[in-house]
Amino acid sequence: MRQAGRSLPEYFGVRGEGTILDAIRDPDRATEITLQPIRRYDVDAAILFSDIITPVWATGFGIDITPGLGPECERPFRTADDLKRLPMFDPETALDFQTTTVKELVSELEVPLIGFAGAPFTLAAYLVEGRPSKNHDKVKSLMISDPKLWDQLCERLADIAIATLRAQVDAGASAIQLFDSWAGTLHPDHYRRFVAPHSERIMAAFTDVPRFHFGVNTGELLDQMADVGADVVGVDWRTPLATARERTGGKVALQGNLDPTLCLAGWEAVKPEVRRILADNAGHPGHIFNLGHGVLPDIDPDVLARVVDLVHAEGTARG
């Protein structure tokens, strides 16, 4: 998942001062941070060191990432006039640092590189709320009270995501992942009406590479997430793989779903959990073992290395 190396001591040696965006827009640092977990863990793919906010930040909307808090903007999105603050851009110019990073990585990696972007709903949540939110009350209120403006906002964010992902693929990324981190806060009917069409449009623009789709607490949405055009759907730890496979109807491969907090309990406690997930998959093809969300900074890197080794040894044996 994103920021896979942030529990590594070498990560903090390279990350430096400032916000995460300072590291992201430095190709040398971003390349090194992306490579660090590959060297440590011998995983089967790398994921670009970046953030879902990066393209929106590049538009000049006025959003930044506050250390210890997350994405924050002084002037949240409120009216149609705010659409002017989200202009389309040329990623080769506005995100030239990211293109450089992808090209550098592709030249060094012996495994595929996964690019990614944020889905319209999750990006809109940050822009409308103005900061991370538990209830997402403002973004849901906009969605329900002004569907026309909501669709205009999501169409703009989908355009930005498509441009960003296309630049990553053209630079050499082998696959894309669309993060809709907060979609799990929605009722299935609202996801169907207000979110799925925009995610589907993004996925439809990338029939030339494998497409991953991920959200947190999206167990009740998995059937719809399997229908927006993804080849792989992420499953967090709340939903057993067998249940996820039933809900997605075998249409997609599954990615997941070890609870990252369990890795804090030490290897002897985590080992049976890894085996439980492999058993839950029951040898079905189309399973990518992964955490059910991101790596926590306090996880012992040795535990993650042992997880990878066990999955390579026993996951292959199970088919």
Secondary structure as UniProt FT lines:
FT   TURN            2..7
FT   HELIX           9..15
FT   HELIX           20..24
FT   HELIX           27..41
FT   STRAND          46..47
FT   TURN            52..53
FT   HELIX           54..58
FT   TURN            59..60
FT   STRAND          63..66
FT   TURN            67..69
FT   STRAND          70..73
FT   HELIX           80..85
FT   HELIX           91..94
FT   HELIX           96..108
FT   STRAND          113..118
FT   HELIX           120..129
FT   HELIX           137..145
FT   HELIX           147..171
FT   STRAND          175..179
FT   TURN            181..182
FT   HELIX           183..185
FT   HELIX           188..190
FT   HELIX           191..195
FT   HELIX           196..204
FT   TURN            207..208
FT   STRAND          211..214
FT   HELIX           219..221
FT   HELIX           222..225
FT   TURN            226..229
FT   STRAND          232..234
FT   TURN            237..238
FT   HELIX           241..248
FT   TURN            249..250
FT   STRAND          253..258
FT   HELIX           260..265
FT   HELIX           267..281
FT   TURN            282..283
FT   STRAND          287..291
FT   TURN            297..298
FT   HELIX           301..310
FT   HELIX           311..315
FT   HELIX           316..317
//
